[in-house]
Amino acid sequence: MILAIYLWYQSFHKDNLPRLVLLFRYSNITYRPKKHYLPTYIIYKLALKMFDRLSGREQIEFTTDSEDLAKEYGEMTKKTFTILPIPHIPTFQHEDVTHQNSKQETTFVYMGEIREDKGYYLLPEAIRFVFSKNKMSKIRFIIQSNLRTYRGKQVIQAKKELLTSGKDVVMIDRILGINEYYDLMSQADAVLIPYRAGEYYGYYARTSGIFAEALALGKAVIIPRDTWMERQLSKYGGGGVTFEDNDPVSLGQAMLSFLEKKYDHKKRAVECAKKWVGYHNARSYVDILMDFARRCE
């Protein structure tokens, strides 16, 4: 795709070049000791190097929404990558968590498409672990998951197990409308985002829309370690617990840890929301794009 854009751009006369903003949102490098010999790394590096050969009259901005991706792609080109805010700005009245009863039911919510890279297959064992260890709190799981295409035996089996998990595991097996989506997220005490951090899946560097929306709504999150999400949670002081990548027991332990300090996490999540949307909003996004346009005048 990058090479195709370069060749298309080269078809224009140098005095009539269009303005482009290229947004890179996926990791295409596998971080291994010998990564420079991997086909994906070589192909992307060669394609990006082609842009380095342009005359200097080009009007192209290279952008990403992740500091980690900016570093990753920056290794392959002399071009500077601008980091854009994530303009997910759902509107929701943040709940008052200061006077809530610690014995209230706790709701964990998982949302999104059934996919291996989203760690869906970790849920059945993690949920069984939580139910087996928890003796005090009333817990409910709401799993909203839709299957657009066949995603492998692992996730199909996980869905079958979840469907027979009992009355405290509520399954929503369809795509939600925007109002339904935010209504469901508003019910969460914590949002489960067990995405795979591993090098093949790329969430060590990739961003997550659900994570961004959860923080904007003042929701606590359960997320894997060594990911862009963990670094953002630390940066903005959000509420939540981390777990080991691809480990359902660690995921279950993270949920139990959340229960122990539930309202501390929820309070931090609400405080984090103000800082998060202070930068990650549509106005910040548009301001940067307008700055790009002014540079070309």
Helices and strands as residue ranges (DSSP letters): H 2-10, E 19-24, G 35-37, H 39-52, E 59-64, H 67-74, E 81-83, E 106-113, G 116-118, G 120-122, H 123-133, E 139-146, H 153-163, E 169-172, H 178-186, E 190-192, H 209-216, E 220-224, H 228-236, E 240-243, H 248-260, H 262-279, H 282-295
